[in-house]
Amino acid sequence: ETGVTQTPRHLVMGMTNKKSLKCEQHLGHNAMYWYKQSAKKPLELMFVYNFKEQTENNSVPSRFSPECPNSSHLFLHLHTLQPEDSALYLCASSMGTSGNEQFFGPGTRLTVL
Amino acid sequence: AQSVSQHNHHVILSEAASLELGCNYSYGGTVNLFWYVQYPGQHLQLLLKYFSGDPLVKGIKGFEAEFIKSKFSFNLRKPSVQWSDTAEYFCAARGYQKVTFGTGTKLQVIP
């Protein structure tokens, strides 16, 4: 399988649930990203990992906890979310973080009840 | 703070019409610029990019964009759109380390 894959594609969770989003890239890239895409708002960069090390956290609430065990896998652990966290969560990867093209996954559509 | 503005949120065109989508960025230093496209039900994918050199950049599917430094703009153009160009288009800019996206423009092409 090639490209960037994300699971699950859809997730509905209550505010007290704990869930995780998974992203996997098969492109040999060393940088991975989490974005939040909400209606009528710019794509929001949440986290950046480069060679498994977190290099950017854009003031994301602690109820979102990323994990990058290796350069091919990225997780987003979710806990005690709010309804306003409902959005499409996109994972992307690139070769380095110096402006190279990012390849995006299909996203996980998250609904928080 | 670095930002990207896309002026049109929703554009409706007939097939064969010409397209121009506006994008302005605010960042004073060296900047890399991108246009991404998201077709219905598909992933975001790169349409074209500008790093340096010729300010007129040609991308896939007949799209092009022109970097005008004095106007901080990177408008996307296509001389004749097709129904298959119906999609959402995102402009992005990379300044010092960080990539910032615009809000996107939804293009609807009517056959």
Interface residues (C-beta under 8 A of the other chain):
Chain A: G3 V4 Y35 K40 K41 P42 L43 L45 E56 L90 A92 T97 G99 E101 Q102 F103 F104 G105 P106 G107
Chain B: V4 H9 N32 F34 Y36 Q42 H43 L44 Q45 L46 K49 F51 F90 A92 R94 Q97 K98 V99 T100 F101 G102 T103 G104
